[in-house]
Structure formats: structure tokens, C-alpha cells
Amino acid sequence: MNSKDDKEKDKPIIELKDVWKIYQIGEVKVEALRGINIKVFKGEFVAIQGPSGSGKSTAMNMVGCLDIPTKGHIYLHGRDISHLSESDLAQIRGKKIGFIFQKFNLINTLTAKENVMLPLTFLDIPESIRRERAEELLTLVELSNRMDHKPNELSGGQQQRVAIARALSVNPDIILADEPTGNLDSKSGSSVMGFLQDLHQKGKTIIMVTHDDKLAQYAERIEVLKDGEIIQTVKGSKHHTKNEHNIVVNKK
Amino acid sequence: MIKDFFKLAVENITHRKVRSWLTILGIVIGIAAMVALVSLGQGLQYTVDQQFVKVGADKITVQSKAVVGAPGSESGNTKLTIADFNVVKRSAGVDQVVQVLSRSGKVEFNKKTKFEMVRALPVDETRKVYEETGLYDTEFGRTLKSGDKHKVVIGSTIAKETTFGKAINVNEKITINGVEYTVVGIMKTGGNPGISSAIIMTIDDARELFNAPDEVSIMMVKVQDSRDIDKVVENIKKDLRRHRNVKEGKEDFTVQTTKQFIESYLTIFNVITTLLVGLASISLLVGAIGIANTMYTAVLERMREIGIMKAVGAKNSDILQIFLIESALIGFLGGAIGVLIGVGISKIAEFAIGAFLGPGFFQVFLPWWLLVGAILFAMIIGTLSGILPARQAAELPPVEALRG
């Protein structure tokens, strides 16, 4: 028999079980996901890779608890979340998941620091703690001198680093990155990927959605998605190569 | 958390300055109009009430229904006369009656000619009735006394330099309808504006000057016991009806207590105030629609922002609160600025009326509850206008919002 620790390790942090998402557009039914199964364990770096239209954005929404499936189940820490209300999902997102988006998605009226503090605001954490945490994280992403700048005063790479800091603010179980280098030049892109690898080495669970098979190579495991189905699961070749900063990161 | 939401709302309002100010302006106009109207209206009511207190609760006014001096075949018949005066004097419960003759006179002074109201009063023992109101007190010189001939007391407004280009002083001479009169007194400033701009002479002088030996414009009646005042009104009505041979309900005269007299003015005034407040309400309604419109636009504009906030853990209720705080804040700003402007308008009006009728006569009514109430009201309007847009924002599915 396994020990208790082993049992915990065997349990995925998030599991998609026969997940279907069907959109009704007018009279046409579009099957964006057709019964996909994904398991992500604690500390893994998984890429969901596929061309546009493959259903990877829909898959990201499912993993990120932004949407619920038409059929099938999603388990977060063993708990079925596929039928929860939007407010319950919001609370789960707020505590368990840190998002990094292609378009950074910072709030333009707030400074870098305030953006990083925002997820903690919704958890009703006292301002002094929020401020301290935001400063610490922005220092970690090497933006200690840009904390009071607003997003439009920062470069794309800097904005994405603010987004990483924001994703880390609640110390989430999962970092979910959606085309994190898609709007960046190759240098900033590598730097962002460097940070993600760093986080992974520190034990964070990372799920990255991308169309770019070269970028996907950074992950330990790549789930290749096509036409709403997982057609292949492969190992990433560039996994754990933190210092390799010369890869070409294609712009979408 | 509310504090943070408040900060977010402020950021959003200052972010789109021009649109925010235009939206706020919509509320400012409505609230300013409302505050100004209520404070002026209530101030006027208070002033009228004060006049009533001065004149007293034991006075009855008897007047002809015909407009004094109006052209028309029957106007002569409906005028009150000395015979009517004698009837009223004998009515049960009546203490004393003052006969007043009011006419417009052509007044000359400093080579300028103006038409002014001449009010003729008796100087016999009935003078006490009007003297006890204090309305005819003089500030300079003296009041008229028995035996005065070709002497007048003038109102403070007439004495002012602005009326005849030169101030009129005691002992100076003015000409009324070609006859010279000596000014023996100038009445106090403030008080009744009708009296401040009148010329007072003895009734004997007036009857001669206007060739009106029999006419009585107004009778001022003092009752024996103010508790019986309504009964006395009925007595006078009954006696006059019989004397003038008119049926009940067809009276060509009015008999009113001072209270009724004032109330009849207030009724008209209240109708006007209600109409104006109605107009101000319409402007507030338009302002509210403006807020709703701005908030709907804000929801569309900030679709992605709403998505981001939801992605990082904002519940529907959080988004709802953020948007409601924002629209309430717009209402609050509109209310606060509106109150300031409204108070400004009333104070200017107070000053203008003071310059016209004498300082201290009219004071606007500006209690704290009116000001606080107006701001609260504006906030409520803001919040209500924001409800639908805020709900729309709150209920946006995060996936859709993030695409926006």
C-alpha cells in the first residue's frame, strides 16, 4: 500500500474528465471540445498546444474555471467544479489560479503595484499586507523601480512581468499562461519564459496554452489538441533549460 | 474592500474627465434649480407669515371685487362707499373700522415725474388700528396727525435717490397731481414692500385731491375678540349683502381675515412653486438618464476590465458594487456642486430682493437638512440610475468579457 503522501501525489491538482463544450451559434452546433481528458499533477509544467480553432482557448477556460463544460467533469483537488455558480468559480479563481494572458490584461487606470494588489483586494486582505506582497513580487520580477507606473508607461515585456507578479500574488496552486509571449518580441519573450521556468523549478504548477510548438517544448509534457480532441501527448525537449534564451518566439 | 472599490470608482471617473463632468452637469442643473426654488419659496412663505404676525390675527379686510379704477360700465356700482363703511362699523363684533382710499398719483420731484401709489388713511381715533401693526412707523420725521393739511409721509423706497434721481428729505416739497405737499416723515425701511413704495396722506386731503368724496378702497376692520373672527366675517358679509342687495355667493366684495388674505396669495404662489419644482424634477430625470447612459457606455468600454477582475477573483457582487459606487459618486458630485450653485442663486436673489425692497425684509430659507437632503437625493438618483448598467456588468460571463 502507498503511504498517505504518495496518495496525495497520485491525485491530480486538476483533472478534466471527458469534457465537452458545445456552442450553439444560431442553428449550428459547434463542438469546441470533444471529450478531452487531462490530468495535471502538482509541480508539473504542462503545455496545451494546438493550432487556432483546435479548442485550446476553450480548454484554457475550462482549466482556468472561467467557464463550465456542457458535458463531463472538472475536478480541482478532487472536487467536482463543473456545475458551480459563477460566484463560486470566481472565488476559486481568486484563490487557486493565477492568470497570465497574451495581451497582459492589466487594468490601465491602476499602477503596476495596484494591479498586483488587485486579486488580494477581492480576498479582502488588509492593505498593508497587500502592498508589502506586491512590492516583494514586483522586485522578484525585476520591476522594483517601476512599481508606481501605469501599464501604458511600461514596455510589453514589463507589462507581462507585472502580470506574472499579479498571478503570483495570491500564491495560487496553478499558474495558467495563455500565449504568454504572443505579444512580445523574442528577447522579452525569452525573459518571460525564463521566469516561468524559474517558478516551475521552485515547485509551481504551470499550465501554458500556446499554438507555438517551439514554445511548448519548454513544458515537461505537451498535450496536443486538434479539432477539440487530444491527439498526442509528448515530452518537451527544452524542459529545464533555463539559460537557453536564444529561442525564437514567434509572434502570433 | 469598499474603500478599494471607492478608489477604483474615483480612478474611473477621473479617467474619462470630460464625459464625467458632462454627466455630473446633468445632475447639477436639476439639484441647483431645486435648492434655489425651495429656499426662495420657503423664504417667501416665511416672510409672508411674518407680515401676518405683524398685521395681527384680529384684522379683517373688506374690499370691492372690482379692480380699482378699471374701465367698465358697472365698475361704479361695485365700488365700496361710505355707506358700506357705516354698515360694517355697525356689524356685530366689530371694534373699529379704518377706511382707506388708494389711488395712483402723478408725483413730481426734482423735475421728474412718476406714478406712485397714494394711500390715504384717517387720522382720527381709528388710526390706532393701523398704527399697532408697526407697518406705518416713520424712521425720519413724524407720522401724520389730526389737522395736517397738504402733508405726506413717504415710503423708504420713494425717498431713495434711485427713485427721483435725488433723495427726498423731510420738509422737502413734492407735487402730487399738480398740488404741492410737504414731506413730514419717511417710513422705515424693510417691512411691507407695498407700503415702502407708497405715499401716505390724510383721507380728507385725498378725497379733495382725487375728487372722490364717497369711495372707500379698502376697509381694515379690528374685531373685539380675535377668537370670534370667523363669526365677525360672516356678520359683515351678511350685513353688506343686505345693504348692497346681492345674493349669497354673488357678492361683489370680499371679506377676508388677514390669514385668508395671505393664504389666497400663497395658493397662487404654491402653484407656481410646484410647477417650477416639476420642471426641476424633469431636469433631474434627464440627468438620471444621463448617468445611466454614461454607465452603460462604461460597461461596454470596460468589458475587458470586468473580465480581468472576474478572472482574478471578483465575484458578481463585487463588480456590481464597483459600478454602483461609481454612479452614486457621480450623483454625489452633481448633488454637492448643485447645492453650492443653488445656494449661490438664492443668495443672489436675496441680495437683489433686498436691494429692491429694503435689506432684511426677505431672507432665503437654507436649513442644513435641505442641503444634505439634496445631496443625498442626488446620490440616490445616481445609484438608481446605475442599477441596470451595474447588473449588466456584474452578470457578464468572464469568458465573453475577456474577449471584449
Boltz contact constraints between the chains, C-beta under 6 A:
constraints:
  - contact:
      token1: [A, 61]
      token2: [B, 399]
      max_distance: 6.0
  - contact:
      token1: [A, 66]
      token2: [B, 398]
      max_distance: 6.0
  - contact:
      token1: [A, 66]
      token2: [B, 399]
      max_distance: 6.0
  - contact:
      token1: [A, 67]
      token2: [B, 399]
      max_distance: 6.0
  - contact:
      token1: [A, 87]
      token2: [B, 315]
      max_distance: 6.0
  - contact:
      token1: [A, 87]
      token2: [B, 316]
      max_distance: 6.0
  - contact:
      token1: [A, 90]
      token2: [B, 310]
      max_distance: 6.0
  - contact:
      token1: [A, 90]
      token2: [B, 313]
      max_distance: 6.0
  - contact:
      token1: [A, 90]
      token2: [B, 315]
      max_distance: 6.0
  - contact:
      token1: [A, 93]
      token2: [B, 313]
      max_distance: 6.0
  - contact:
      token1: [A, 94]
      token2: [B, 313]
      max_distance: 6.0
  - contact:
      token1: [A, 99]
      token2: [B, 311]
      max_distance: 6.0
  - contact:
      token1: [A, 105]
      token2: [B, 308]
      max_distance: 6.0
  - contact:
      token1: [A, 107]
      token2: [B, 305]
      max_distance: 6.0
  - contact:
      token1: [A, 109]
      token2: [B, 11]
      max_distance: 6.0
  - contact:
      token1: [A, 109]
      token2: [B, 15]
      max_distance: 6.0
  - contact:
      token1: [A, 118]
      token2: [B, 312]
      max_distance: 6.0
  - contact:
      token1: [A, 119]
      token2: [B, 312]
      max_distance: 6.0
  - contact:
      token1: [A, 119]
      token2: [B, 313]
      max_distance: 6.0
  - contact:
      token1: [A, 121]
      token2: [B, 4]
      max_distance: 6.0
  - contact:
      token1: [A, 122]
      token2: [B, 313]
      max_distance: 6.0
  - contact:
      token1: [A, 122]
      token2: [B, 314]
      max_distance: 6.0
  - contact:
      token1: [A, 122]
      token2: [B, 318]
      max_distance: 6.0
  - contact:
      token1: [A, 124]
      token2: [B, 1]
      max_distance: 6.0
